[in-house]
Amino acid sequence: MKVVGGVALGPRERIVLLEVGEEWLVIGVVPGQIRTLHRMVKGDATPADTLPVAGEKPFRQWLQSVTERRKHG
């Protein structure tokens, strides 16, 4: 298991992208609860660590683009 990226949504809420085997899991973490929000094949999209670094904004953009691509494709 490897953390690919993450973003804070609030003081105690996060979204994390995990690599587990050949799969990426988008995980929502809030106090007392962890949920899988989305699953995709590892490498299905460009990992967040290859995007330009400017705080946490690149991960948000990447996650939004992956989610939109999966909905339309």
Order of alpha helices (4+ residues) and beta strands (2+ residues): beta-beta-beta-beta-alpha
